[in-house]
């Protein structure tokens, strides 16, 4: 996940201007990915 986190953060940050909101979106995204992998 760390491999993609920074790149994904800046991509989301262009759409969501608040740092905390961007982190929330990333966290929710990784949770969905983790749940759907197994």
Rosetta constraint file for C-alpha pairs under 8 A:
AtomPair CA 1 CA 5 HARMONIC 6.01 0.50
AtomPair CA 1 CA 30 HARMONIC 7.63 0.50
AtomPair CA 2 CA 6 HARMONIC 7.31 0.50
AtomPair CA 4 CA 8 HARMONIC 5.92 0.50
AtomPair CA 5 CA 9 HARMONIC 5.91 0.50
AtomPair CA 5 CA 26 HARMONIC 7.55 0.50
AtomPair CA 6 CA 10 HARMONIC 6.42 0.50
AtomPair CA 7 CA 11 HARMONIC 6.38 0.50
AtomPair CA 8 CA 12 HARMONIC 6.13 0.50
AtomPair CA 8 CA 26 HARMONIC 7.31 0.50
AtomPair CA 9 CA 13 HARMONIC 5.88 0.50
AtomPair CA 9 CA 22 HARMONIC 6.61 0.50
AtomPair CA 9 CA 23 HARMONIC 7.22 0.50
AtomPair CA 9 CA 26 HARMONIC 6.69 0.50
AtomPair CA 10 CA 14 HARMONIC 6.42 0.50
AtomPair CA 11 CA 15 HARMONIC 7.32 0.50
AtomPair CA 12 CA 16 HARMONIC 6.02 0.50
AtomPair CA 12 CA 22 HARMONIC 6.05 0.50
AtomPair CA 12 CA 25 HARMONIC 7.66 0.50
AtomPair CA 12 CA 26 HARMONIC 7.85 0.50
AtomPair CA 13 CA 17 HARMONIC 5.68 0.50
AtomPair CA 13 CA 18 HARMONIC 7.36 0.50
AtomPair CA 13 CA 19 HARMONIC 7.19 0.50
AtomPair CA 13 CA 22 HARMONIC 5.70 0.50
AtomPair CA 16 CA 21 HARMONIC 6.65 0.50
AtomPair CA 16 CA 22 HARMONIC 5.91 0.50
AtomPair CA 17 CA 21 HARMONIC 7.70 0.50
AtomPair CA 17 CA 22 HARMONIC 7.45 0.50
AtomPair CA 18 CA 22 HARMONIC 6.26 0.50
AtomPair CA 19 CA 23 HARMONIC 6.31 0.50
AtomPair CA 20 CA 24 HARMONIC 6.21 0.50
AtomPair CA 21 CA 25 HARMONIC 6.26 0.50
AtomPair CA 22 CA 26 HARMONIC 6.27 0.50
AtomPair CA 23 CA 27 HARMONIC 6.11 0.50
AtomPair CA 24 CA 28 HARMONIC 6.14 0.50
AtomPair CA 25 CA 29 HARMONIC 6.06 0.50
AtomPair CA 26 CA 30 HARMONIC 6.20 0.50
AtomPair CA 27 CA 31 HARMONIC 6.18 0.50
AtomPair CA 28 CA 32 HARMONIC 6.23 0.50
AtomPair CA 29 CA 33 HARMONIC 6.24 0.50
AtomPair CA 30 CA 34 HARMONIC 6.00 0.50
AtomPair CA 31 CA 35 HARMONIC 6.14 0.50
AtomPair CA 32 CA 36 HARMONIC 6.19 0.50
AtomPair CA 33 CA 37 HARMONIC 6.13 0.50
AtomPair CA 34 CA 38 HARMONIC 7.12 0.50
